[in-house]
Amino acid sequence: MARAMALLWACTSILVTTGVVADNIGVNWGVMSSHPLHPSIVVRLLKDNGMKKVKLFDADPWAVGYLAGTGIEVMLGIPNDQLKTMANDYGAAEDWVKENLTRHLHDGGVNIKYVAVGNEPFLSSYNGSFTEYTFPALRNVQKALNDAGIGDKIKATVPLNADVYESGSNIPSEGAFRSDIKDPLTQIVHFYKEQGCPFVINIYPFLSLYQNTNFPRDFAFFDGGHPLNDKNVQYDNVFDANHDTLVWALKKAGVPDLKIIVGEVGWPTDGNKFATKDNAKKFYDGLFKKLASNKGTPLRPGKMEVYVFSLFDEDMKSVQPGNFERHWGIFTFDGKPKFPMDFSGNGTDKPLVAAKGVQYLPKQWCVYDEDAMNQQALPSQMSWACSHADCTCLQEGSSCFTGNTNFKISYAFNSYYQTNDQDVEACNFEGLGKIVNKDPSKGTCQFPIRIKSAGERLSLAYGAIAALVFLVSLFTMV
C-alpha cells in the first residue's frame, strides 16, 4: 500500500506561488463559458499569482473543493433563481448551508468568509422580479448560518449594482436609494448593521463612459482630471464619486458606518471602442495605485476591499448590456494574461502567470470558402453562426472589426466551429465552410482554438484514474 500511495503522490502537482497580491484585493471567478477551465487549473493559477480572495457566483462543490487547503478566502454564491425558494422555506436555507458550506469547514478545508445571496437582484432591467424575495432569503440564510454556529465568522450579503442608488444632480451628497426599492433596501441595511454583514456594491466606471457620450473621459480613470466639487469635497474620478454616493445613501438610511466592499470593479478589453487593453491597463494601474495608498475615498478614508471583475473572458454571457460583456477578464478564456499588471500598486509591472496544463483542440480552423457554390445562403449562415457563438469581436470598435467582409465571415464560421468542439459538421454552413490548418489570425484579430472543456477533461481523468487504480492493484498484489 505504501508503494501505491507513493505512486498516487507522484501524480499530484505542486503549487508554487510566484506573485503577491495585496490582501484587500480579490477576483471574481465566473464560469459562463462554453469551454471553462478545469477548477484545478484555475486554483493553481490563483495560487501562482498570489491571489488571496475569490468571489464565486454559485457553490458548485466540484469547484469549491479544489480551494480546500489553499487558504484562499472565498465568497460563495446563491443564484437569483434560488431566492424565492430560500425566502419561502427556511429549511431550504438550512439545507443549502449544510450541503454547500459546512461540508467544507474542516481542518484543511475551504476558507469561506461570505455568502452572496443573489447577484444584483434589484437591477432595473429585472423589473422587480426578485424584490419581494431578496430580504427574506438573506434573512433565512444568515439565520441558517447562525443556527449552524458559524454566523459569527461567515456573513451573508447581497451584491448589488450601483443602480440601487441615484443622485438627481450627479453629486454624491444627493445620493439616495432608488425609490422603487427604498423600503426593502432599508430593511436590508439595518439587518446588515444588526448582524455585522457588509454592503457589497459593484462599481463600473467603464459603464459611465459607455452609456453617456458626454461623460468626461479622464473622469473614468484616476488621472486627476475634471474635478467635481460637492460640499467642499473634491472628486477627481467617478469611482470615488460613485462610492461616496452610496455612503450618502447609507447615511440617509440611518446606517452611516456600515462596512462597504466593492464586489466588482474592472474594465473590458473588447466589444466597444472604449473597451481596449490599453484602457484596461490604464484603469487597473490607477486603481491599484489608489488601493496601495490606503487613502480610500473622501468620505471613507482608509483601506478598501475590492474584487476585480473578472478573472476570465466568458463567451456565454448575455450581450444585452453590450458586446463588451464577454471580455471583462484579466485573462483570456484559456488563462493567458492580457497585459502586465502590478497588483501591488508600486508601478512594477510584470506578466501574470498563465494557466498551466491547458489542453487544446487540434490546430485547425474553419474559414469561408470563397469558391464554394450556394453563395446565396451566406447571409443566413453568417447569422446562424453569430447567433450560436461569439461574434462580439466583429463589432465596430472591436479587435476584429474590418472592411474585409470575407475575413469577418471566416471569423464567425470559426467561432461556431470551435464552440462546437471542431465537429466537422459545424464547418459545413451549406457547403460554404472549409477546414484549414493555417492560422487565419491577422493583426489584433485572433482566431481562437478552443480548449478541451472541463467536462471532457473530467471524462479523460476518469479513464486515467481507472488505469491508475489498475496499476496500483498490480503493485499491491506483488
VOPAGU-2260 file (C-alpha; in pm, 1 decimal, decimal comma):
REM VOPAGU-2260
SITE   aa  ch    i         X         Y         Z
SITE  MET   A    0       0,0       0,0       0,0
SITE  ALA   A    1     291,7     234,3      70,8
SITE  ARG   A    2     411,0     191,2    -286,4
SITE  ALA   A    3      57,7     265,6    -408,1
SITE  MET   A    4      44,8     587,3    -207,9
SITE  ALA   A    5     385,9     688,3    -343,0
SITE  LEU   A    6     256,7     634,2    -695,3
SITE  LEU   A    7     -51,7     846,0    -626,5
SITE  TRP   A    8     163,3    1121,1    -474,7
SITE  ALA   A    9     382,6    1126,6    -782,3
SITE  CYS   A   10      74,1    1205,5    -991,5
SITE  THR   A   11     -14,7    1520,0    -798,1
SITE  SER   A   12     100,4    1872,7    -887,4
SITE  ILE   A   13     282,2    2113,4    -660,5
SITE  LEU   A   14     155,0    2471,2    -649,5
SITE  VAL   A   15     424,5    2736,2    -649,5
SITE  THR   A   16     334,6    3094,5    -573,8
SITE  THR   A   17     529,7    3338,7    -785,9
SITE  GLY   A   18     331,5    3658,6    -735,2
SITE  VAL   A   19     189,0    3858,7    -446,6
SITE  VAL   A   20    -148,8    4032,1    -442,2
SITE  ALA   A   21    -246,6    4263,0    -156,0
SITE  ASP   A   22    -483,4    4101,3      92,5
SITE  ASN   A   23    -753,9    4360,8      20,3
SITE  ILE   A   24    -783,0    4264,0    -347,8
SITE  GLY   A   25    -982,6    3964,0    -466,3
SITE  VAL   A   26   -1103,5    3835,6    -803,5
SITE  ASN   A   27   -1437,2    3721,0    -943,9
SITE  TRP   A   28   -1433,4    3370,3   -1089,9
SITE  GLY   A   29   -1719,9    3335,5   -1336,3
SITE  VAL   A   30   -1789,9    3021,8   -1539,9
SITE  MET   A   31   -2030,5    3138,7   -1810,1
SITE  SER   A   32   -1806,2    2990,7   -2076,2
SITE  SER   A   33   -1863,3    2730,3   -2344,3
SITE  HIS   A   34   -1524,1    2580,2   -2254,6
SITE  PRO   A   35   -1439,6    2653,6   -1890,0
SITE  LEU   A   36   -1100,7    2571,1   -1747,6
SITE  HIS   A   37   -1081,6    2278,7   -1509,1
SITE  PRO   A   38   -1111,1    2403,6   -1147,4
SITE  SER   A   39    -773,5    2253,1   -1056,7
SITE  ILE   A   40    -611,0    2468,4   -1326,6
SITE  VAL   A   41    -792,3    2779,8   -1206,5
SITE  VAL   A   42    -694,9    2727,0    -842,6
SITE  ARG   A   43    -333,8    2674,5    -943,7
SITE  LEU   A   44    -348,3    2998,4   -1142,2
SITE  LEU   A   45    -484,3    3180,5    -836,0
SITE  LYS   A   46    -203,1    3049,5    -620,4
SITE  ASP   A   47      67,2    3106,6    -881,2
SITE  ASN   A   48     -36,1    3472,3    -893,8
SITE  GLY   A   49     -61,9    3511,2    -516,3
SITE  MET   A   50    -434,7    3583,7    -519,3
SITE  LYS   A   51    -580,4    3556,5    -171,1
SITE  LYS   A   52    -954,5    3614,6    -221,4
SITE  VAL   A   53   -1204,2    3480,8    -473,2
SITE  LYS   A   54   -1572,0    3552,9    -525,4
SITE  LEU   A   55   -1791,1    3285,2    -684,1
SITE  PHE   A   56   -2137,5    3308,0    -838,2
SITE  ASP   A   57   -2253,2    2968,7    -716,7
SITE  ALA   A   58   -2138,9    2696,5    -477,1
SITE  ASP   A   59   -2054,7    2410,3    -711,8
SITE  PRO   A   60   -1891,2    2159,9    -473,4
SITE  TRP   A   61   -1665,9    2031,4    -752,1
SITE  ALA   A   62   -1503,0    2373,9    -797,8
SITE  VAL   A   63   -1517,8    2474,0    -431,2
SITE  GLY   A   64   -1348,3    2150,4    -328,4
SITE  TYR   A   65   -1032,3    2245,2    -516,1
SITE  LEU   A   66    -996,8    2551,9    -292,8
SITE  ALA   A   67    -956,2    2330,8      14,7
SITE  GLY   A   68    -624,4    2372,0     190,7
SITE  THR   A   69    -521,8    2677,0     -13,2
SITE  GLY   A   70    -607,7    2939,9     248,4
SITE  ILE   A   71    -776,5    3147,5     -23,1
SITE  GLU   A   72   -1068,8    3340,4     123,6
SITE  VAL   A   73   -1394,3    3251,2     -53,5
SITE  MET   A   74   -1729,2    3419,7    -111,6
SITE  LEU   A   75   -1982,1    3155,2    -219,1
SITE  GLY   A   76   -2283,6    3249,6    -429,1
SITE  ILE   A   77   -2653,1    3165,7    -438,0
SITE  PRO   A   78   -2801,9    3239,2    -783,8
SITE  ASN   A   79   -3105,5    3463,0    -821,9
SITE  ASP   A   80   -3324,5    3174,0    -934,6
SITE  GLN   A   81   -3294,3    3023,5    -586,1
SITE  LEU   A   82   -3402,4    3336,0    -397,0
SITE  LYS   A   83   -3773,7    3252,0    -396,9
SITE  THR   A   84   -3710,7    2907,8    -251,5
SITE  MET   A   85   -3474,8    3044,7      13,7
SITE  ALA   A   86   -3724,0    3317,9     101,8
SITE  ASN   A   87   -4025,5    3090,3     139,0
SITE  ASP   A   88   -3861,3    2790,6     304,7
SITE  TYR   A   89   -3617,9    2824,2     593,7
SITE  GLY   A   90   -3549,7    2452,7     564,8
SITE  ALA   A   91   -3415,6    2510,1     213,8
SITE  ALA   A   92   -3173,1    2768,7     351,0
SITE  GLU   A   93   -3065,4    2524,6     623,9
SITE  ASP   A   94   -3012,0    2250,3     368,3
SITE  TRP   A   95   -2813,2    2483,5     142,8
SITE  VAL   A   96   -2580,1    2580,3     427,1
SITE  LYS   A   97   -2529,9    2217,0     523,0
SITE  GLU   A   98   -2476,9    2087,1     169,2
SITE  ASN   A   99   -2275,0    2373,5      25,0
SITE  LEU   A  100   -2092,7    2531,1     316,8
SITE  THR   A  101   -2044,0    2338,8     640,6
SITE  ARG   A  102   -1925,7    2030,0     450,0
SITE  HIS   A  103   -1617,4    2233,2     353,2
SITE  LEU   A  104   -1541,2    2357,5     705,5
SITE  HIS   A  105   -1283,2    2121,6     849,0
SITE  ASP   A  106    -910,3    2115,2     909,4
SITE  GLY   A  107    -754,6    2169,1     569,2
SITE  GLY   A  108   -1092,0    2272,8     430,8
SITE  VAL   A  109   -1214,8    2582,7     249,2
SITE  ASN   A  110   -1172,9    2930,1     399,5
SITE  ILE   A  111   -1527,9    3059,3     346,0
SITE  LYS   A  112   -1590,4    3416,6     461,5
SITE  TYR   A  113   -1912,2    3530,1     290,5
SITE  VAL   A  114   -2223,6    3401,4     118,1
SITE  ALA   A  115   -2356,1    3615,6    -165,4
SITE  VAL   A  116   -2734,9    3583,5    -161,9
SITE  GLY   A  117   -2829,4    3652,5    -522,8
SITE  ASN   A  118   -2639,6    3871,6    -763,7
SITE  GLU   A  119   -2762,1    4224,2    -837,3
SITE  PRO   A  120   -3127,6    4118,4    -781,7
SITE  PHE   A  121   -3251,4    4480,0    -779,9
SITE  LEU   A  122   -3128,7    4562,9   -1130,1
SITE  SER   A  123   -3377,2    4792,3   -1302,2
SITE  SER   A  124   -3383,6    4559,0   -1600,3
SITE  TYR   A  125   -3527,9    4279,6   -1383,1
SITE  ASN   A  126   -3846,5    4486,0   -1334,1
SITE  GLY   A  127   -3884,1    4385,1    -969,2
SITE  SER   A  128   -3874,8    4007,7   -1033,0
SITE  PHE   A  129   -3670,6    3939,7    -717,4
SITE  THR   A  130   -3765,6    4236,0    -499,4
SITE  GLU   A  131   -4004,4    4058,1    -262,0
SITE  TYR   A  132   -3775,0    3757,2    -214,9
SITE  THR   A  133   -3433,3    3913,2    -162,1
SITE  PHE   A  134   -3455,4    4027,9     200,2
SITE  PRO   A  135   -3642,2    3717,5     327,1
SITE  ALA   A  136   -3384,2    3496,1     151,8
SITE  LEU   A  137   -3097,6    3695,3     305,3
SITE  ARG   A  138   -3255,4    3670,8     649,4
SITE  ASN   A  139   -3307,5    3295,1     624,1
SITE  VAL   A  140   -2955,1    3227,5     500,6
SITE  GLN   A  141   -2797,8    3431,9     780,2
SITE  LYS   A  142   -3024,8    3259,7    1033,8
SITE  ALA   A  143   -2914,1    2922,5     897,4
SITE  LEU   A  144   -2551,6    3029,3     936,6
SITE  ASN   A  145   -2621,7    3142,4    1292,0
SITE  ASP   A  146   -2805,5    2822,6    1379,9
SITE  ALA   A  147   -2513,9    2620,1    1242,1
SITE  GLY   A  148   -2286,2    2800,5    1486,7
SITE  ILE   A  149   -2083,0    2977,5    1218,2
SITE  GLY   A  150   -2271,7    3306,0    1181,8
SITE  ASP   A  151   -2010,4    3496,0    1378,8
SITE  LYS   A  152   -1743,3    3408,8    1120,5
SITE  ILE   A  153   -1940,5    3377,9     794,7
SITE  LYS   A  154   -2176,7    3653,9     686,4
SITE  ALA   A  155   -2447,2    3669,4     422,3
SITE  THR   A  156   -2476,2    3969,5     192,8
SITE  VAL   A  157   -2646,9    4070,3    -133,3
SITE  PRO   A  158   -2409,1    4202,3    -402,7
SITE  LEU   A  159   -2581,6    4499,5    -564,7
SITE  ASN   A  160   -2534,1    4706,0    -876,4
SITE  ALA   A  161   -2472,4    5077,4    -835,2
SITE  ASP   A  162   -2811,4    5146,1    -991,8
SITE  VAL   A  163   -2970,8    5082,8    -649,7
SITE  TYR   A  164   -2889,3    5442,9    -560,5
SITE  GLU   A  165   -2918,0    5763,0    -757,4
SITE  SER   A  166   -2838,3    6130,9    -745,8
SITE  GLY   A  167   -3052,9    6382,7    -929,4
SITE  SER   A  168   -2763,7    6619,4    -997,6
SITE  ASN   A  169   -2485,6    6356,4   -1016,4
SITE  ILE   A  170   -2318,3    6479,6    -699,6
SITE  PRO   A  171   -2260,6    6233,3    -412,9
SITE  SER   A  172   -2435,8    6430,9    -139,8
SITE  GLU   A  173   -2768,5    6397,6    -319,9
SITE  GLY   A  174   -2737,4    6020,8    -328,2
SITE  ALA   A  175   -3031,0    5812,4    -203,8
SITE  PHE   A  176   -3169,3    5465,2    -259,5
SITE  ARG   A  177   -3386,1    5425,3    -568,1
SITE  SER   A  178   -3745,7    5499,4    -478,1
SITE  ASP   A  179   -3889,2    5167,6    -600,8
SITE  ILE   A  180   -3660,0    4961,8    -374,6
SITE  LYS   A  181   -3609,7    5204,4     -88,2
SITE  ASP   A  182   -3815,8    5005,2     162,4
SITE  PRO   A  183   -3664,3    4657,8     112,8
SITE  LEU   A  184   -3314,8    4801,8      81,4
SITE  THR   A  185   -3358,0    4997,1     404,7
SITE  GLN   A  186   -3463,6    4673,0     574,5
SITE  ILE   A  187   -3155,7    4502,2     434,9
SITE  VAL   A  188   -2902,8    4760,8     550,9
SITE  HIS   A  189   -3046,1    4767,9     903,3
SITE  PHE   A  190   -3028,2    4387,9     906,6
SITE  TYR   A  191   -2663,4    4419,3     799,0
SITE  LYS   A  192   -2597,2    4650,3    1092,5
SITE  GLU   A  193   -2766,5    4411,5    1334,3
SITE  GLN   A  194   -2581,9    4103,9    1204,2
SITE  GLY   A  195   -2243,5    4260,4    1122,8
SITE  CYS   A  196   -2273,2    4199,1     747,5
SITE  PRO   A  197   -2105,1    4415,7     483,4
SITE  PHE   A  198   -2270,8    4605,8     198,8
SITE  VAL   A  199   -2131,3    4470,2    -130,8
SITE  ILE   A  200   -2153,2    4708,0    -424,3
SITE  ASN   A  201   -2045,4    4672,6    -788,0
SITE  ILE   A  202   -1895,1    4988,4    -941,1
SITE  TYR   A  203   -1810,6    5021,9   -1310,4
SITE  PRO   A  204   -1652,4    5346,4   -1429,3
SITE  PHE   A  205   -1641,9    5197,2   -1779,9
SITE  LEU   A  206   -2021,8    5197,8   -1793,5
SITE  SER   A  207   -2031,6    5569,5   -1715,3
SITE  LEU   A  208   -1817,8    5628,7   -2023,8
SITE  TYR   A  209   -2005,4    5376,1   -2236,8
SITE  GLN   A  210   -2355,7    5495,8   -2153,1
SITE  ASN   A  211   -2301,2    5871,9   -2177,8
SITE  THR   A  212   -2139,7    6024,5   -2486,9
SITE  ASN   A  213   -2084,3    6348,4   -2294,3
SITE  PHE   A  214   -1912,3    6184,6   -1998,2
SITE  PRO   A  215   -1560,4    6327,1   -1947,5
SITE  ARG   A  216   -1316,8    6050,9   -2043,2
SITE  ASP   A  217   -1047,8    6138,0   -1786,1
SITE  PHE   A  218   -1303,0    6119,4   -1501,5
SITE  ALA   A  219   -1342,2    5744,6   -1570,5
SITE  PHE   A  220    -975,4    5688,8   -1482,4
SITE  PHE   A  221    -755,3    5802,1   -1193,2
SITE  ASP   A  222    -551,8    6075,5   -1359,8
SITE  GLY   A  223    -690,0    6363,0   -1156,3
SITE  GLY   A  224    -877,4    6537,4   -1435,1
SITE  HIS   A  225   -1220,8    6703,4   -1444,3
SITE  PRO   A  226   -1269,7    6775,9   -1071,2
SITE  LEU   A  227   -1617,5    6757,7    -920,3
SITE  ASN   A  228   -1689,4    6965,5    -610,0
SITE  ASP   A  229   -1952,9    6865,7    -357,5
SITE  LYS   A  230   -1992,3    7050,0     -27,5
SITE  ASN   A  231   -1622,3    7144,9     -22,1
SITE  VAL   A  232   -1523,7    6786,2    -107,1
SITE  GLN   A  233   -1342,5    6740,7    -437,7
SITE  TYR   A  234   -1363,4    6429,3    -654,9
SITE  ASP   A  235   -1125,1    6364,7    -943,0
SITE  ASN   A  236   -1261,6    6027,0   -1054,7
SITE  VAL   A  237   -1602,7    5865,0   -1089,9
SITE  PHE   A  238   -1507,8    5558,4    -881,3
SITE  ASP   A  239   -1473,3    5771,5    -566,3
SITE  ALA   A  240   -1779,6    5978,4    -652,0
SITE  ASN   A  241   -1991,8    5668,5    -709,1
SITE  HIS   A  242   -1868,6    5503,9    -389,3
SITE  ASP   A  243   -1945,3    5811,3    -182,0
SITE  THR   A  244   -2290,1    5844,1    -336,5
SITE  LEU   A  245   -2355,1    5511,2    -165,1
SITE  VAL   A  246   -2208,0    5646,9     158,4
SITE  TRP   A  247   -2458,8    5932,5     147,9
SITE  ALA   A  248   -2743,6    5689,5      74,6
SITE  LEU   A  249   -2643,4    5480,5     376,0
SITE  LYS   A  250   -2632,8    5791,7     594,4
SITE  LYS   A  251   -2983,9    5884,5     488,2
SITE  ALA   A  252   -3097,6    5528,5     559,5
SITE  GLY   A  253   -2964,2    5556,3     916,3
SITE  VAL   A  254   -2657,0    5330,0     888,9
SITE  PRO   A  255   -2367,2    5570,2     822,9
SITE  ASP   A  256   -2088,0    5338,3     936,4
SITE  LEU   A  257   -2181,8    5020,0     752,1
SITE  LYS   A  258   -1882,8    4834,3     605,9
SITE  ILE   A  259   -1860,8    4859,6     225,7
SITE  ILE   A  260   -1693,6    4604,4      -2,6
SITE  VAL   A  261   -1659,8    4668,4    -374,8
SITE  GLY   A  262   -1773,1    4332,6    -511,3
SITE  GLU   A  263   -1695,9    4401,8    -875,6
SITE  VAL   A  264   -1475,8    4658,4   -1047,4
SITE  GLY   A  265   -1292,2    4625,9   -1375,8
SITE  TRP   A  266   -1256,9    4726,9   -1739,9
SITE  PRO   A  267   -1334,8    4517,5   -2050,3
SITE  THR   A  268   -1086,6    4473,9   -2334,7
SITE  ASP   A  269   -1302,9    4420,8   -2644,6
SITE  GLY   A  270   -1650,3    4471,0   -2789,2
SITE  ASN   A  271   -1652,2    4852,7   -2782,0
SITE  LYS   A  272   -1425,7    5140,4   -2882,9
SITE  PHE   A  273   -1352,0    5218,5   -2516,6
SITE  ALA   A  274   -1302,3    4851,8   -2428,8
SITE  THR   A  275    -935,3    4810,8   -2516,5
SITE  LYS   A  276    -635,7    4652,0   -2347,9
SITE  ASP   A  277    -464,8    4991,5   -2325,4
SITE  ASN   A  278    -761,7    5146,8   -2145,1
SITE  ALA   A  279    -797,1    4844,6   -1918,1
SITE  LYS   A  280    -431,6    4859,6   -1820,3
SITE  LYS   A  281    -457,5    5233,9   -1758,3
SITE  PHE   A  282    -760,9    5180,5   -1535,3
SITE  TYR   A  283    -604,7    4899,0   -1333,5
SITE  ASP   A  284    -275,9    5086,0   -1292,4
SITE  GLY   A  285    -467,4    5377,2   -1140,0
SITE  LEU   A  286    -693,1    5155,1    -929,0
SITE  PHE   A  287    -410,0    4950,0    -779,3
SITE  LYS   A  288    -204,7    5260,9    -707,8
SITE  LYS   A  289    -504,4    5407,7    -528,9
SITE  LEU   A  290    -564,0    5091,1    -326,4
SITE  ALA   A  291    -196,7    5069,9    -230,1
SITE  SER   A  292    -209,4    5422,3     -88,4
SITE  ASN   A  293    -484,2    5320,1     159,9
SITE  LYS   A  294    -633,4    5668,2     116,5
SITE  GLY   A  295    -981,2    5534,8      47,9
SITE  THR   A  296   -1239,8    5786,5     -68,4
SITE  PRO   A  297   -1309,6    6138,1      64,0
SITE  LEU   A  298   -1594,8    6012,3     284,4
SITE  ARG   A  299   -1439,6    5674,4     368,9
SITE  PRO   A  300   -1063,5    5721,6     412,1
SITE  GLY   A  301    -854,2    5413,0     476,3
SITE  LYS   A  302    -809,9    5065,9     337,0
SITE  MET   A  303   -1064,1    4944,6      81,7
SITE  GLU   A  304   -1161,2    4586,9      -2,8
SITE  VAL   A  305   -1233,0    4519,8    -371,6
SITE  TYR   A  306   -1283,9    4226,8    -607,7
SITE  VAL   A  307   -1159,8    4263,0    -963,9
SITE  PHE   A  308   -1407,4    4167,8   -1234,0
SITE  SER   A  309   -1319,7    3936,0   -1382,0
SITE  LEU   A  310   -1071,0    3651,8   -1388,7
SITE  PHE   A  311   -1156,8    3520,7   -1738,1
SITE  ASP   A  312   -1344,7    3618,4   -2052,4
SITE  GLU   A  313   -1681,1    3438,4   -2065,8
SITE  ASP   A  314   -1827,0    3374,3   -2411,6
SITE  MET   A  315   -2169,6    3265,6   -2286,5
SITE  LYS   A  316   -2258,4    3585,3   -2101,7
SITE  SER   A  317   -2556,1    3785,0   -2223,1
SITE  VAL   A  318   -2464,2    4074,8   -2451,5
SITE  GLN   A  319   -2779,0    4268,0   -2366,7
SITE  PRO   A  320   -2576,5    4528,9   -2171,4
SITE  GLY   A  321   -2325,0    4548,2   -2459,9
SITE  ASN   A  322   -2084,3    4337,0   -2664,8
SITE  PHE   A  323   -1810,4    4407,9   -2409,0
SITE  GLU   A  324   -1982,8    4179,2   -2155,9
SITE  ARG   A  325   -1785,2    3878,0   -2276,0
SITE  HIS   A  326   -1447,7    4049,4   -2240,8
SITE  TRP   A  327   -1403,5    4155,3   -1875,6
SITE  GLY   A  328   -1128,4    3903,8   -1799,5
SITE  ILE   A  329    -775,8    3994,2   -1699,8
SITE  PHE   A  330    -703,8    3653,8   -1853,2
SITE  THR   A  331    -837,0    3516,8   -2181,3
SITE  PHE   A  332   -1079,6    3224,1   -2171,1
SITE  ASP   A  333    -785,1    2983,1   -2174,5
SITE  GLY   A  334    -591,7    3152,3   -1894,4
SITE  LYS   A  335    -345,3    3370,6   -2086,6
SITE  PRO   A  336    -276,0    3711,1   -1926,8
SITE  LYS   A  337    -380,5    4003,1   -2144,7
SITE  PHE   A  338    -122,3    4254,4   -2025,1
SITE  PRO   A  339     129,2    4305,3   -1742,8
SITE  MET   A  340     -26,7    4410,2   -1411,6
SITE  ASP   A  341     100,4    4536,7   -1080,2
SITE  PHE   A  342    -144,4    4440,4    -806,1
SITE  SER   A  343      88,8    4596,4    -550,7
SITE  GLY   A  344      31,2    4943,4    -696,8
SITE  ASN   A  345     403,2    5020,8    -682,1
SITE  GLY   A  346     442,9    5063,3   -1057,0
SITE  THR   A  347     647,1    4746,7   -1107,2
SITE  ASP   A  348     461,4    4579,8   -1392,7
SITE  LYS   A  349     524,2    4214,7   -1453,2
SITE  PRO   A  350     343,4    3945,8   -1652,3
SITE  LEU   A  351      84,8    3745,7   -1465,9
SITE  VAL   A  352     144,3    3370,8   -1453,0
SITE  ALA   A  353     -58,8    3194,8   -1721,7
SITE  ALA   A  354    -273,7    2888,0   -1660,9
SITE  LYS   A  355     -75,9    2564,8   -1667,2
SITE  GLY   A  356    -179,3    2228,5   -1800,2
SITE  VAL   A  357    -432,1    2364,5   -2051,9
SITE  GLN   A  358    -510,5    2117,1   -2328,2
SITE  TYR   A  359    -625,0    2249,9   -2666,9
SITE  LEU   A  360    -821,6    2104,0   -2953,3
SITE  PRO   A  361    -617,6    2035,8   -3271,2
SITE  LYS   A  362    -462,7    2329,0   -3459,8
SITE  GLN   A  363    -730,4    2366,4   -3723,0
SITE  TRP   A  364    -978,3    2636,0   -3813,6
SITE  CYS   A  365   -1296,7    2674,5   -4013,4
SITE  VAL   A  366   -1297,4    2954,9   -4274,5
SITE  TYR   A  367   -1520,4    3080,9   -4551,4
SITE  ASP   A  368   -1467,8    2904,2   -4886,9
SITE  GLU   A  369   -1492,6    3185,2   -5139,2
SITE  ASP   A  370   -1505,3    2940,2   -5429,8
SITE  ALA   A  371   -1796,9    2741,5   -5293,4
SITE  MET   A  372   -2133,0    2720,5   -5463,3
SITE  ASN   A  373   -2453,6    2829,8   -5289,4
SITE  GLN   A  374   -2330,8    3182,3   -5211,1
SITE  GLN   A  375   -2691,8    3297,1   -5173,6
SITE  ALA   A  376   -2704,0    3111,2   -4841,0
SITE  LEU   A  377   -2421,9    3324,9   -4698,0
SITE  PRO   A  378   -2633,2    3581,8   -4504,5
SITE  SER   A  379   -2837,7    3315,8   -4328,6
SITE  GLN   A  380   -2529,6    3107,4   -4244,7
SITE  MET   A  381   -2341,4    3407,2   -4108,5
SITE  SER   A  382   -2644,8    3493,4   -3894,3
SITE  TRP   A  383   -2669,4    3133,7   -3772,5
SITE  ALA   A  384   -2303,8    3125,9   -3671,0
SITE  CYS   A  385   -2320,5    3452,8   -3476,0
SITE  SER   A  386   -2647,1    3364,7   -3302,8
SITE  HIS   A  387   -2496,0    3040,9   -3170,2
SITE  ALA   A  388   -2137,3    3152,8   -3099,4
SITE  ASP   A  389   -1945,8    3463,9   -3001,1
SITE  CYS   A  390   -1905,4    3730,8   -3271,9
SITE  THR   A  391   -1868,6    4030,8   -3040,4
SITE  CYS   A  392   -1514,0    4096,6   -3163,7
SITE  LEU   A  393   -1656,1    4181,3   -3508,0
SITE  GLN   A  394   -1847,3    4488,9   -3396,9
SITE  GLU   A  395   -1731,6    4841,1   -3476,2
SITE  GLY   A  396   -1451,0    4949,1   -3245,5
SITE  SER   A  397   -1361,1    4588,0   -3163,5
SITE  SER   A  398   -1045,0    4386,8   -3228,3
SITE  CYS   A  399   -1174,8    4209,2   -3541,9
SITE  PHE   A  400   -1371,1    4494,3   -3698,3
SITE  THR   A  401   -1264,6    4528,0   -4059,5
SITE  GLY   A  402   -1395,8    4623,0   -4400,9
SITE  ASN   A  403   -1294,0    4279,0   -4527,6
SITE  THR   A  404   -1627,8    4100,1   -4533,7
SITE  ASN   A  405   -1479,3    3760,3   -4617,3
SITE  PHE   A  406   -1248,3    3783,1   -4316,1
SITE  LYS   A  407   -1543,9    3856,9   -4088,0
SITE  ILE   A  408   -1736,7    3562,3   -4229,9
SITE  SER   A  409   -1440,9    3335,2   -4162,0
SITE  TYR   A  410   -1419,6    3459,6   -3803,8
SITE  ALA   A  411   -1789,9    3386,6   -3748,5
SITE  PHE   A  412   -1764,5    3040,9   -3903,4
SITE  ASN   A  413   -1460,6    2954,6   -3691,4
SITE  SER   A  414   -1622,4    3080,5   -3372,6
SITE  TYR   A  415   -1914,6    2843,3   -3426,5
SITE  TYR   A  416   -1682,9    2557,8   -3526,8
SITE  GLN   A  417   -1465,4    2594,1   -3218,7
SITE  THR   A  418   -1763,3    2636,8   -2986,2
SITE  ASN   A  419   -1888,0    2302,8   -3115,1
SITE  ASP   A  420   -1558,0    2128,1   -3039,8
SITE  GLN   A  421   -1441,9    2129,0   -3403,9
SITE  ASP   A  422   -1717,8    1893,2   -3510,7
SITE  VAL   A  423   -1676,1    1855,3   -3888,4
SITE  GLU   A  424   -2048,1    1921,8   -3936,7
SITE  ALA   A  425   -2003,1    2254,4   -3757,2
SITE  CYS   A  426   -1793,4    2372,8   -4054,1
SITE  ASN   A  427   -2047,7    2285,6   -4320,7
SITE  PHE   A  428   -2257,6    2602,1   -4349,6
SITE  GLU   A  429   -2434,5    2453,7   -4655,0
SITE  GLY   A  430   -2102,3    2398,3   -4824,8
SITE  LEU   A  431   -1963,0    2748,1   -4754,3
SITE  GLY   A  432   -1706,4    2647,9   -4490,8
SITE  LYS   A  433   -1380,2    2461,2   -4513,0
SITE  ILE   A  434   -1131,2    2335,6   -4253,7
SITE  VAL   A  435    -773,7    2464,1   -4280,5
SITE  ASN   A  436    -451,1    2403,7   -4089,0
SITE  LYS   A  437    -305,3    2751,6   -4134,4
SITE  ASP   A  438    -392,3    3007,3   -3866,9
SITE  PRO   A  439    -606,9    3279,8   -4030,4
SITE  SER   A  440    -546,2    3527,3   -3744,8
SITE  LYS   A  441    -438,1    3871,4   -3857,9
SITE  GLY   A  442    -320,6    4175,7   -3661,5
SITE  THR   A  443    -527,7    4229,2   -3347,0
SITE  CYS   A  444    -782,7    3969,2   -3455,7
SITE  GLN   A  445    -708,5    3626,3   -3315,6
SITE  PHE   A  446    -896,1    3315,8   -3434,2
SITE  PRO   A  447    -903,0    3112,2   -3112,9
SITE  ILE   A  448    -869,9    2737,7   -3081,3
SITE  ARG   A  449   -1092,2    2613,9   -2803,1
SITE  ILE   A  450    -965,8    2408,9   -2513,1
SITE  LYS   A  451   -1074,6    2069,1   -2400,1
SITE  SER   A  452   -1356,4    2160,7   -2170,0
SITE  ALA   A  453   -1363,1    2076,1   -1801,4
SITE  GLY   A  454   -1628,1    1811,5   -1871,3
SITE  GLU   A  455   -1422,8    1643,3   -2144,2
SITE  ARG   A  456   -1110,6    1657,1   -1928,9
SITE  LEU   A  457   -1307,8    1501,1   -1644,6
SITE  SER   A  458   -1406,5    1202,6   -1858,9
SITE  LEU   A  459   -1043,6    1161,6   -1962,1
SITE  ALA   A  460    -942,0    1188,8   -1596,6
SITE  TYR   A  461   -1181,5     911,5   -1503,1
SITE  GLY   A  462   -1012,9     691,9   -1763,0
SITE  ALA   A  463    -671,1     781,9   -1623,3
SITE  ILE   A  464    -786,6     712,4   -1267,7
SITE  ALA   A  465    -921,2     373,9   -1373,5
SITE  ALA   A  466    -585,0     291,7   -1529,4
SITE  LEU   A  467    -405,7     415,6   -1217,9
SITE  VAL   A  468    -623,5     202,9    -990,8
SITE  PHE   A  469    -542,0     -96,4   -1208,7
SITE  LEU   A  470    -168,1     -24,3   -1178,5
SITE  VAL   A  471    -199,4      20,5    -801,4
SITE  SER   A  472    -374,7    -313,6    -776,1
SITE  LEU   A  473     -87,1    -476,6    -960,0
SITE  PHE   A  474     162,3    -321,5    -717,8
SITE  THR   A  475     -34,3    -434,0    -411,9
SITE  MET   A  476     -55,3    -790,0    -546,0
SITE  VAL   A  477     325,6    -816,9    -571,3
